[in-house]
Amino acid sequence: MAARKIHVKKFEEYFLAANRWSLIVMLAVMAVIIFANVCLRYLTNQSIEWAEEVARHLMIWMTFIGCGPVLRYGGHIAVENLQDALPAKAAVALRAVIALLLLAFFAFFVWFGIDYADRTQFQQTPATQISFAYIYVALPIGMALSAIHLLLIARDYILRREFASDEHFDATASASL
């Protein structure tokens, strides 16, 4: 049992690091593209034709890939008045229902996102001429990653209403500000 816990913690560590680094790389690429385009526009009166399109697509990817880490740290908006008013056991049951509803929501959007990406695979973006499916597949990938993040924090969230925290972010500290 202890060895399984170590494997899960190691997986969680690598999973979160990969998720964070993918966001960092996407943000850096987007910033470089936009900065280069602005500089070119003001210095040469020319711009990179595909810069805004690629930046927009990176923003879409960042939104869906970043959804899971925000969820794990309790960063999404939540109305908690009902569970605050309930007895402890009823609040635990409510959080279990919320977690199940979130998993169902994620599963639906994985299915819907795959279907939508499939429907758009033959449509091309105007500037880069790539399939829209490459942009829309961000939805099912992001929701699948969010489901994994939820499963990794579900026990602590359901039983104690605790979210993940680390040296980068602590939801309880920022909630008290």
N, C-alpha and C positions, 0 to 999 in steps of 0.2 A: 504494500500500500504506500509506504514512504517513497519507494523508488518511482512509483507512478506519479506521485505528487511532484517529485523532482523533475520528471520528464515534462509534465504539464507546465510547470514554472519555467523551464528552459524553453519550451515551445512558445509560451506567452512572451518571454523576453525577446526571442528572435522575431516573432511575429510582429510585436509592437515596434521593434527597431526597423524592420523592413518597411512597415507602414509609414513610420515617421520619415525615414530616408527617402521614400518615394515622394512624399509630400515636399520635402526640402528640395529635392532635385527638380520637381515640377515647378515650384515657386522660383527657384533660381533661373531655370531656363526661361520662364515667362518674364522675369525681371530683365534678363539680358536682352531678350528679343525686343521688348518694349523700349528699353533704354537706347538700344542701337537704332531703333526706328525713329525715336524722337530726335536723337542726335543727327541722323541722316536727314531728316526732314528740315531741321533748322540750319544745318551746315551746307546742304547741297540742294535743297528744295526737291529732293527725291525721297521716296519712302519704300520700305520693303512691302511689296504687294500682299504677301501672305501673313505679315506680322500680327495684325489684329485678329485674323481668323485663328491662327495657331494659339495665340494668347487666350482667346475665348474658349477654345477647346481644352486647353490646359486648365483653365478655371473650372470648367465643367468636371473634368477628372478630379481636380483637387477637392471640389465640393463633395463628391461621392466617396472618394477614398478617405477624406478627412472626417466623414460622418461617424465612423466607428470609434476612433480615438476620442472624439468629443463625447460620444455616448459613454464610454468607459469611465471618463472623469466627471460625469454628471453635468456636462456643459450645455446640454440642450434645455430649453425652457420646460419647466414642469410646474404643474399646479399640485401642491402637496397638502392643501387644506383638509381634504377628505381623510387621507391616511393619518394626519395629525389628530383628527377628531375621533378616530376609531380606537377601540381597545387594541392592545398589542397583537393578539392572535388574528384579529380581523385585518389589521394593517398588513401583516405578513401575507395573508391570503390575497389581499388586494394587490400587493406588489407581485405575487406569483401570477395573478391574472394579467397584470400589466406586462410582465416579462413574456408570457405566452402570446399576448396580443402583438407585442413587438416582433416576436419570432414569426408569427403568422404574416405580419406586415412585410417583414424582410423577405420571407419566402414568396409572397405574392409578387413583390417587385423584382425578385430574381427571375421568376417565371415570366412576368410581363416584360421586363427589360430584354430578356433573351428573344422573346417574340418580336418586340419592337425593333431591336437591332437587326434581326433577320429580315424584317419587312423593309428596312432601309438600306440593305447591303448593296443595292444597285444604284442608289442615289449618290452623287458625288458633291463634295464641297466646292464652292465656286473658285477659290484661289488655289488650293493645294491639290484639288482633284482626287482626294481620297474618299473612300466610302464613308458615308455617315455612320455606318455600323461601328466603325472604330471609335466614334465619339459616343454613341448611344450605349455601347457595351459597358461604359463606365457605371451605368445604373445597376445592372445585375452584379457586377464585380464589387461595387461599393456596398451594396446591400448584403451580399454574401460575407464580406469582411465585417460589416456591422453585426451580423448574426454571430460570427465567431467572437467578436469583442463582447457581445452581450452574454454569450455562453460562458466566457471566461470570468465575468464579474457577477453572474446571476446569483450565485449562492450568497455572497456577501450582501448584495443588494436586497434580495428577498428577505433574508433572515434578520439583517441588522441595518438595512437602508444605508449601506456603505458603498461608496464608489472607490475605484482605484485611485491611488495617489502615489506620487514618486517625487524625486527632486525637481522635476520640471513643473508639476502641477499638483495642487491639492484642492479638491472641490470644496471641502469643508472650510478651509482657510479663506477662500475667495467668497464663500457664501456669507461669511460673517462681516465682510467689509461694508 
